[in-house]
Amino acid sequence: MKKLLLPIFLLININLHAQDKIDLNHFKGKWYVHSAISKNTQKCVGLISEYWFINPEKIGLTSSCIKSEKKIKDYDGTGIILNEKNSKFEIKYHNFFLKVLGFFGFKFYFEILSVDQDYKHLLTGTQDQEELFIMSRTKEVPNNVLKKYHLKAKALGYDPNKFIKSEFFSFE
């Protein structure tokens, strides 16, 4: 089984141009990472993230790293919305190791680059082209959506051939 290298849904040093304002009421909820381009050392075969509101400027989240068919590692955190378009977030996790990194100024960021009208699929990424994620409300993404996001990835300077598909198991 090929390992999917994923950050804990964290994207660093971003400054890309997201689409129109993100409707956070539609954004909240569970998202599956369908495929990713990532050079981070956190090894997951799959990743699921869930978001909820704490207040108008802050979200809560849990990112679940699937490491095998029977092992999941959850990371709980909070995110501050960084722009009026609701597309950029600064994330702080409550996991001890990640808190220590945060104490030393290491912050986690991500930006929503594209989301469909129904909030069923989205694309997030970093300007340095180190990180890119195709996410979905379900475990599968239709081929036409994948093609659209691969074309957008290429237009942003990513190599869509580097995407690694996630694996999800029936235990969740």
Sequence and secondary structure as in RCSB ss.txt:
>XXXX:A:sequence
MKKLLLPIFLLININLHAQDKIDLNHFKGKWYVHSAISKNTQKCVGLISEYWFINPEKIGLTSSCIKSEKKIKDY
DGTGIILNEKNSKFEIKYHNFFLKVLGFFGFKFYFEILSVDQDYKHLLTGTQDQEELFIMSRTKEVPNNVLKKYH
LKAKALGYDPNKFIKSEFFSFE
>XXXX:A:secstr
   EE  SS B S      S   HHHH EEEEEEEEE   S EESEEEEEEEEEETTEEEEEEEEEEETTEEEEE
EEEEEE STTS EEEEEE SHHHHHHHHTT  EEEEEEEE TTSSEEEEE TTSS EEEEESSS   HHHHHHHH
HHHHHTT  GGG EE    TT 
